[in-house]
Amino acid sequence: MISRIVLVFLAAALMVPSRFANAGQAPAAKPLNVVIAIAEDEYHAKETLPVFAKAELQDKLHFNVKIIQSDSKTDLPGTEALKDADLLIMFLRRRELPEAQLKAFQTYFDSGKPVVAIRTSCHAFQNWLEFDKVVLGCNYNNHYAATGTLSISTAKGQAGNPILRGIPEQFTSSSSLYKVNPLTDTCTPLLIGTWTDKPAEPVAWTNMHKGGRVFFTSLGSPEDFKAPVFVRLLSNGVMWAAGRTPEK
């Protein structure tokens, strides 16, 4: 009888570590479901964004990524994936989507979930021209010349912003400078771009829409995606939008 009792206690003791091995430890963060929507025909986003997604979002951050993409100006199949998305990354340009597809985007935006929008996304929808003001908080009005060098510097008071971790206070880009001023009062400019003698314009900022975090950058040329500074900026923006702290 005594030997049986001892065996019972030993068995119970062996079970304890498997049941309580994680006691006192913070649970691992749930992998995010990220939808990347690509529909533009100028900046090779269908080539650059999947590479970024694989290296930065899947391999490093272990996010679940689904890419929906179309070359059509009037159709973007797969928008039903937005129902289960925790984060949307978009690189769209002047799409006139069917009502149901546009509604899928609008429902997502109205849910207050995070948004990361890149370059031409400030004029993403031809049948919703107010998108830039409503969601991104800017007023897109074309861009300056497409050749030259864009000089970029940290916006005043933003040197300690977590999105700018690992980003030099000054760098350059081959992207043309977008005219996006004025930003709404809910926006926080992060990076300012200057182009020869033209007025300065913000090239990266944050906004809040329906309680959700929005990060936008007007950078995003194929050359930008080859530059570590832009890759770091975009990755930081994704982390911030998702409510996670970018790496130091």
C-alpha distance (Angstrom), angle and dihedral (degrees) to the residues before:
residue distance angle dihedral
M1 . . .
I2 3.80 . .
S3 3.78 91.4 .
R4 3.79 90.7 51.9
I5 3.83 91.1 51.6
V6 3.80 90.5 50.0
L7 3.78 90.9 51.2
V8 3.80 91.0 50.4
F9 3.83 91.8 52.4
L10 3.80 91.6 46.6
A11 3.79 91.1 51.5
A12 3.78 90.8 49.4
A13 3.79 91.3 49.3
L14 3.80 91.3 52.1
M15 3.78 90.2 52.9
V16 3.81 95.0 54.2
P17 3.83 98.7 76.7
S18 3.79 92.7 51.4
R19 3.79 92.0 51.1
F20 3.78 99.0 41.2
A21 3.80 104.5 25.7
N22 3.81 90.4 116.1
A23 3.80 95.7 44.4
G24 3.80 110.5 134.5
Q25 3.81 92.6 13.3
A26 3.80 123.6 112.5
P27 3.80 111.5 -110.8
A28 3.78 115.5 -108.6
A29 3.81 113.9 -95.1
K30 3.78 112.6 -98.7
P31 3.80 111.5 -107.9
L32 3.78 109.5 -106.5
N33 3.78 122.2 -122.6
V34 3.79 104.0 -131.3
V35 3.80 123.3 -169.4
I36 3.80 116.5 -161.5
A37 3.80 113.8 -161.6
I38 3.81 115.4 -161.8
A39 3.80 123.0 -177.5
E40 3.80 115.1 140.9
D41 3.77 135.7 107.8
E42 3.80 107.1 -153.4
Y43 3.80 111.5 58.6
H44 3.82 106.1 39.2
A45 3.79 92.3 -115.9
K46 3.81 91.3 158.7
E47 3.80 86.3 64.7
T48 3.81 102.5 36.7
L49 3.80 102.2 40.2
P50 3.83 97.3 53.1
V51 3.81 89.4 52.7
F52 3.81 90.2 50.6
A53 3.80 90.7 46.5
K54 3.79 93.3 51.9
A55 3.79 96.8 46.1
E56 3.80 101.6 35.8
L57 3.80 107.6 24.5
Q58 3.79 104.7 30.9
D59 3.80 105.5 28.0
K60 3.83 98.4 35.2
L61 3.79 104.9 27.4
H62 3.82 99.0 25.5
F63 3.80 93.4 -133.9
N64 3.77 120.8 160.8
V65 3.79 106.6 -115.9
K66 3.80 130.0 -163.5
I67 3.79 119.4 -178.2
I68 3.79 122.0 -156.0
Q69 3.78 114.1 -171.7
S70 3.77 140.3 168.7
D71 3.80 138.2 171.1
S72 3.79 90.3 -154.1
K73 3.78 118.6 105.2
T74 3.80 91.4 -148.9
D75 3.80 105.8 37.8
L76 3.81 136.4 51.3
P77 3.81 110.0 174.4
G78 3.79 118.7 -155.7
T79 3.80 100.9 43.0
E80 3.82 88.8 133.4
A81 3.83 85.0 79.0
L82 3.80 87.7 74.6
K83 3.81 89.2 75.0
D84 3.81 90.8 71.4
A85 3.81 98.0 33.4
D86 3.80 121.5 120.1
L87 3.81 91.9 -171.9
L88 3.80 135.0 18.2
I89 3.80 124.2 -150.4
M90 3.78 112.9 -172.3
F91 3.80 136.3 -171.3
L92 3.82 104.1 172.4
R93 3.79 133.7 148.1
R94 3.80 129.4 -162.4
R95 3.79 98.5 -34.4
E96 3.78 120.6 168.1
L97 3.77 99.0 -156.1
P98 3.80 127.5 -170.5
E99 3.78 113.8 -93.8
A100 3.80 94.5 -104.0
Q101 3.81 93.3 51.4
L102 3.79 93.7 46.3
K103 3.80 89.0 47.4
A104 3.81 89.7 54.2
F105 3.81 89.2 58.3
Q106 3.80 93.4 44.3
T107 3.80 91.8 49.3
Y108 3.79 89.3 51.6
F109 3.82 92.5 49.7
D110 3.81 91.6 47.1
S111 3.81 90.3 52.7
G112 3.80 90.5 69.7
K113 3.79 93.9 -122.4
P114 3.82 118.3 147.9
V115 3.78 123.5 -83.8
V116 3.80 131.5 -162.7
A117 3.80 112.1 -170.2
I118 3.79 126.5 -173.2
R119 3.80 131.6 -153.0
T120 3.83 110.5 -62.7
S121 3.80 90.2 30.6
C122 3.80 87.8 90.7
H123 3.80 84.6 74.7
A124 3.79 96.9 32.1
F125 3.80 102.1 134.4
Q126 3.78 126.5 47.8
N127 3.80 90.4 -169.7
W128 3.81 93.0 49.0
L129 3.79 105.4 43.2
E130 3.82 92.5 164.6
F131 3.81 91.7 67.2
D132 3.81 93.6 99.7
K133 3.80 92.5 55.9
V134 3.81 98.5 35.9
V135 3.80 100.9 47.0
L136 3.81 108.7 12.8
G137 3.79 97.0 35.5
C138 3.81 97.9 -131.5
N139 3.80 140.7 106.0
Y140 3.79 109.3 -128.0
N141 3.80 112.9 -155.3
N142 3.80 108.1 166.4
H143 3.81 125.0 -82.3
Y144 3.78 142.4 -94.0
A145 3.81 125.1 -101.2
A146 3.78 115.5 -40.4
T147 3.81 96.2 -134.0
G148 3.77 127.5 69.5
T149 3.78 137.0 47.8
L150 3.78 125.7 -57.3
S151 3.81 113.8 -145.3
I152 3.80 114.2 -149.6
S153 3.80 130.0 -166.9
T154 3.79 137.2 173.5
A155 3.79 114.2 -88.6
K156 3.79 116.7 -112.8
G157 3.79 112.6 -79.8
Q158 3.82 95.2 7.1
A159 3.81 101.4 98.0
G160 3.81 90.6 108.2
N161 3.79 96.4 45.7
P162 3.83 109.6 127.0
I163 3.80 91.4 -133.1
L164 3.81 88.1 63.2
R165 3.81 95.3 53.7
G166 3.78 107.8 132.6
I167 3.81 91.6 10.2
P168 3.84 116.5 121.9
E169 3.79 117.0 -125.4
Q170 3.79 89.1 -118.4
F171 3.80 132.2 27.4
T172 3.80 139.7 139.5
S173 3.79 137.8 -118.2
S174 3.78 135.9 -167.4
S175 3.80 91.1 -138.4
S176 3.80 116.4 110.6
L177 3.79 117.5 -112.2
Y178 3.80 116.0 -101.5
K179 3.78 121.7 -142.2
V180 3.81 103.0 -129.3
N181 3.80 106.4 144.6
P182 2.90 136.3 157.0
L183 3.79 101.9 49.8
T184 3.78 117.6 -160.7
D185 3.80 120.4 -103.4
T186 3.81 90.3 -104.5
C187 3.82 92.3 64.3
T188 3.80 128.4 93.3
P189 3.83 114.0 -155.1
L190 3.81 112.5 -139.2
L191 3.80 105.5 173.3
I192 3.80 129.3 25.7
G193 3.79 124.1 -153.6
T194 3.79 129.0 -155.7
W195 3.80 127.1 -167.1
T196 3.81 117.5 -165.2
D197 3.82 106.5 -67.3
K198 3.81 96.1 -19.6
P199 3.83 123.1 118.1
A200 3.79 114.8 -87.4
E201 3.80 117.2 -100.4
P202 3.81 132.0 -169.2
V203 3.82 112.2 -106.2
A204 3.80 97.6 -176.5
W205 3.79 131.5 25.7
T206 3.79 145.3 146.3
N207 3.77 129.4 -121.6
M208 3.80 138.6 178.5
H209 3.79 120.3 -129.9
K210 3.80 122.7 -179.5
G211 3.80 87.1 -19.4
G212 3.80 92.8 -54.0
R213 3.78 127.7 119.1
V214 3.80 118.8 -110.4
F215 3.81 125.7 -169.1
F216 3.79 120.6 -173.2
T217 3.78 133.8 178.9
S218 3.80 126.7 179.4
L219 3.82 88.9 -153.9
G220 3.79 118.0 92.3
S221 3.79 112.7 116.8
P222 3.83 117.8 146.5
E223 3.81 87.6 -102.7
D224 3.82 90.2 54.1
F225 3.79 90.8 55.7
K226 3.81 88.5 56.1
A227 3.81 91.1 54.4
P228 3.85 116.3 88.9
V229 3.82 90.3 -145.8
F230 3.81 92.3 60.6
V231 3.80 93.8 42.7
R232 3.82 88.8 52.4
L233 3.81 91.8 47.0
L234 3.80 92.7 50.7
S235 3.80 92.8 45.1
N236 3.81 90.6 49.5
G237 3.79 90.1 48.9
V238 3.79 91.0 52.5
M239 3.80 91.7 49.6
W240 3.80 92.6 48.2
A241 3.79 93.4 47.3
A242 3.80 89.3 51.0
G243 3.80 90.7 53.3
R244 3.80 94.1 -109.7
T245 3.78 127.9 123.5
P246 3.82 116.2 -107.2
E247 3.79 115.0 -125.4
K248 3.78 118.1 -94.5
